[in-house]
Structures are given as C-alpha cells and as structure tokens.
Amino acid sequence: MSGSTRPNMLFRNISSKVASIPMALTALVIFIGCSAWTVIYSFTGSRLLPKTRWVGFDQYDRLWDTTRWIVSIENLAIYGGCMLTLSLVLGFVMAALLDQRIRFENTFRTIFLYPYALSFVVTGLTWQWMLNPTFGLQKVVRDLGFPDFAFAPLTNGDFAIYGVLLAGLWQGTGLVMVIMLAGLRGVDEDIWKAARVDGIPKWKTYLMIVLPLMRGAIITAVVLVATSIIKVFDLIVAQTQGGPGLATEVPAKYVMDMMFRNQNLGQGFAASTMMLLFVMIILVPWTLYEFRERRRG
C-alpha cells in the first residue's frame, strides 16, 4: 500500500512540477552558480580578467580599509533606516485612509502606485530636475515671492542622501501601501465591530489589534523594501552619480565602479560577496521563521 502511494505522490500535480523546471534550473545554474563563482573569485587577485591567483582574505582586508566602502555602508545605513521606517509608516497610513471606503478609491490607489511602475532611472532624473536649484522647486517658490527660500539638498553633501531618499519614498511607498491595504482588507469585520462596542479608540485598534494580525503583510513589505535598499544603484547613478563627493555613494555603485571602471574584479567580487551576505542576513531569518510558522500551522 505504501509502495503504491509513493508513486502517486510523485506524480501528483505533475503539470505544475514540469512547468517549474525552467525556473528551478535558472535558479540553480544562474543564481546559485554565479553567486558561488563570485564568492570563489573574491579570494583571488583578479584584475581585468578572472584569474586563479589566490590571495586569501586580502581583498576583504583592502575592502574594509577603503574609505569609500566605509562611507558607502554609512550612506546605505542612513538611506536604508529612513527608507524602511518611513515607507512602512507612510504606506500603512495611506492604506488605512484608503480602507475607509472613500470615493474614487481605485483612482487614488492607481495614482499612489503609479510611481512604482517607473524605472529608477526615470525617477532619479525626474527628482534631479525637481531638486535642481536653477529650475526646480527652489526656483518655483522663489518666483512666487519667497526670495530667501532654499531647498537644494543634492548640492549639499550633508543632505544629499536625503534628497535621494525623497525619490526612493516617492517610488516605493505605493507598493507598501498596496501590500498593507491587502492586509487590512483581510482583517475580519467582526474585530472592528467588537472594538467599537468596547469603546476602543480607532488608533489603538490599529496599533494593538490590527497590526499584529497583519504580520504576513508587514513581513512581506519589510523583505521587499530591505532587499531593494541593499541593491539600490540606478536611482543613485541617475540622480547624483554618487556625489557630491562621496555623499551618496552606495555599495552597489562601488561594486560596479570596481569591476567596470577600475578593472579590479577581485575587489568587486569581494564587495559583491559582502552585499550577498547582507541580503542573506535579511532573507535567511525570514525564511526560517516562515518555515517554522507553517510547520506549527
């Protein structure tokens, strides 16, 4: 009986299993294979072309002794912390407002989500123009009769990363809003009725009752936003080219410059490996947590 059951389990949903073969092969060969190749060659002294001249951890020692890399990590921490916090807060607030069954909800949802459909290059160039002191927001406000108004963060090294943050929030908050809205729509209506009967304020209902029930939506939003933060590149290049100075330098740009501009593959591979490690720090705990929760379920 058990012998006949196993073949039946093997051939169950055979069409979906066959359809997933190309994606599985792509993940194994391209993603895992290329990642392993990058890690291996990060221990070599490769320059213009990959070479098996092993240098141990020299590339990593040189990487963490480089001011540019350290600054890029600091910039990523500032951008990432603000981006993750503000996008989650703003996305939840926007979702909560749309969840009030307002008129023209579909129109507002489309408007808020539309920036996410644009490429980061288009977003970066658009905000570069908007924050340009010569013909951007600063000039518009001054022409309206406020000659002392100053708002040009991209020209100030202390605030340039926050100018990039504005563009990132404008593009990414809509996606978080949609995810949060889906989570809110999954909350049982009886919970809201019970909270109203008990006289619980609406803001406390959101914080104490609704948010814990939206764990899946929140985790999904955190993972998507966090991974996009770590690999941010085209937004920086389109908007600031990493400047002024190193004010908006990020790890992904450092990797690209090392590999293609400085022709230092070994250093680029080491930086790529560190970025992969950052991603794994985010994804592995989340994967283990979800797997454990499903097994409990």
Beta strands, then each sheet from edge to edge (+ up, - down):
end
